[in-house]
Amino acid sequence: MGGTRNIFSRNRDDTIEAVTLLWRAFCDPNPKKSLKKYLAKDAILVQPDGSIYSPDSDPSLDDFLEDFEPWTAYRMDQDQDDLKFVEVDMMSSSLTYHVTAWKQDGEAKDRMRPTEAICTSIWRQGPGGDWVCCLHHMAPV
């Protein structure tokens, strides 16, 4: 293919980049501050244990982020066959992918506890062109 990129391919690339930035924020030592840049004000997070957090949940998404223990590291499988991208419209998209994320083991600080999951993130583009996550669902496998 030539050097021409259409809106679909730009949205796909932008969504993959946004997911990568979101995961970096999940690993940030101050995740509440860094995650706020990538989460929509009405965002919903579904954690691996099935807990759902939103602005209206109890505890709320803000409360959850206040006590959120950041992931230590992550590996997102970027094999083209495993990434499932859907362009909802020109300003919103969805990406489903496999991730392995690690946290410090609470009992043995020198060990990491892995979580393998299938994640789906739904994104929308704001008026300034920035992508924000509306829904991040992490289902363990």
C-alpha positions in Angstrom: 0.0 0.0 0.0 1.1 3.5 -0.6 1.7 6.2 1.9 -1.9 7.3 2.0 -3.7 6.7 5.3 -7.4 6.9 5.6 -9.5 8.0 8.6 -10.1 4.3 9.6 -6.3 3.5 9.8 -5.6 6.8 11.7 -8.4 6.1 14.2 -7.1 2.5 14.6 -3.5 3.7 15.2 -4.7 6.5 17.5 -6.8 4.1 19.6 -3.9 1.7 20.0 -1.7 4.6 21.1 -4.4 5.8 23.5 -4.7 2.3 25.1 -0.9 2.2 25.5 -1.0 5.6 27.3 -3.9 4.4 29.5 -1.8 1.4 30.6 1.2 3.6 31.3 -1.1 5.7 33.5 -2.3 2.5 35.2 1.3 1.9 36.1 2.1 5.4 37.2 3.0 5.8 40.9 0.3 8.5 41.1 -2.4 6.8 38.9 -5.3 9.0 40.0 -3.7 12.1 38.5 -2.3 10.4 35.4 -5.5 8.4 34.7 -7.7 11.5 34.8 -6.0 12.7 31.5 -7.3 9.6 29.7 -10.6 8.8 31.3 -13.8 10.5 30.3 -15.7 12.3 33.1 -18.5 9.6 32.7 -16.1 6.7 32.4 -16.8 3.2 33.7 -14.0 0.9 34.8 -14.6 -2.9 35.3 -11.9 -4.5 37.3 -10.7 -8.1 37.0 -12.6 -9.1 40.1 -15.9 -7.9 38.5 -16.1 -4.6 40.5 -17.7 -1.8 38.4 -16.7 1.9 39.1 -18.4 4.9 37.6 -19.2 8.5 38.7 -22.5 7.1 40.1 -21.3 3.9 41.7 -20.7 3.4 45.4 -17.8 3.7 45.9 -17.4 6.1 43.0 -14.7 6.0 40.3 -13.0 8.9 42.0 -13.0 7.0 45.3 -11.7 3.9 43.7 -8.9 5.9 42.0 -8.0 7.5 45.3 -7.0 4.1 46.7 -6.0 2.4 43.4 -2.8 0.3 43.7 -1.0 0.9 40.4 0.0 -2.0 38.3 3.8 -2.5 38.3 4.1 -3.5 34.7 2.1 -4.6 31.7 2.5 -6.4 28.4 -0.1 -5.8 25.7 -0.2 -8.3 23.0 -0.1 -6.3 19.8 -0.2 -9.3 17.4 -2.4 -8.0 14.6 -4.6 -11.1 14.8 -5.3 -10.6 18.5 -6.1 -6.9 18.3 -9.8 -6.4 17.5 -10.6 -2.8 16.4 -14.0 -1.5 15.7 -14.6 2.0 14.4 -18.0 3.0 16.0 -18.0 6.2 14.0 -15.4 8.7 12.9 -15.0 9.9 16.5 -15.4 6.8 18.6 -13.9 3.3 18.6 -13.4 0.1 20.5 -10.3 -2.1 20.9 -10.2 -5.6 22.4 -6.9 -7.1 23.2 -5.0 -9.5 25.5 -2.9 -8.1 28.3 -0.7 -9.4 31.1 -0.3 -7.0 34.0 1.7 -7.4 37.2 1.4 -6.1 40.7 3.7 -6.5 43.6 2.8 -9.6 45.6 1.5 -8.2 49.0 3.2 -10.9 51.0 6.4 -11.2 49.1 7.5 -7.8 47.9 10.2 -9.3 45.8 7.7 -11.2 43.6 5.2 -10.0 41.1 1.7 -11.4 40.7 0.5 -11.6 37.1 -3.1 -11.1 35.9 -3.9 -12.3 32.3 -6.9 -10.6 30.9 -8.9 -9.8 27.8 -9.5 -6.0 27.8 -12.0 -4.0 25.9 -11.7 -0.2 25.9 -14.2 2.2 24.2 -12.9 5.6 23.2 -14.3 8.8 22.0 -12.6 11.8 20.5 -13.1 15.2 22.1 -13.3 18.5 20.3 -9.6 19.1 20.7 -8.8 15.7 19.0 -7.8 13.9 22.2 -9.1 10.4 22.8 -10.7 9.6 26.1 -11.7 6.2 27.5 -15.4 5.8 28.2 -15.2 2.2 29.2 -12.3 0.0 30.2 -13.3 -3.6 30.9 -10.7 -6.1 32.2 -11.8 -9.7 32.2 -9.4 -12.3 33.6 -8.7 -15.4 31.5 
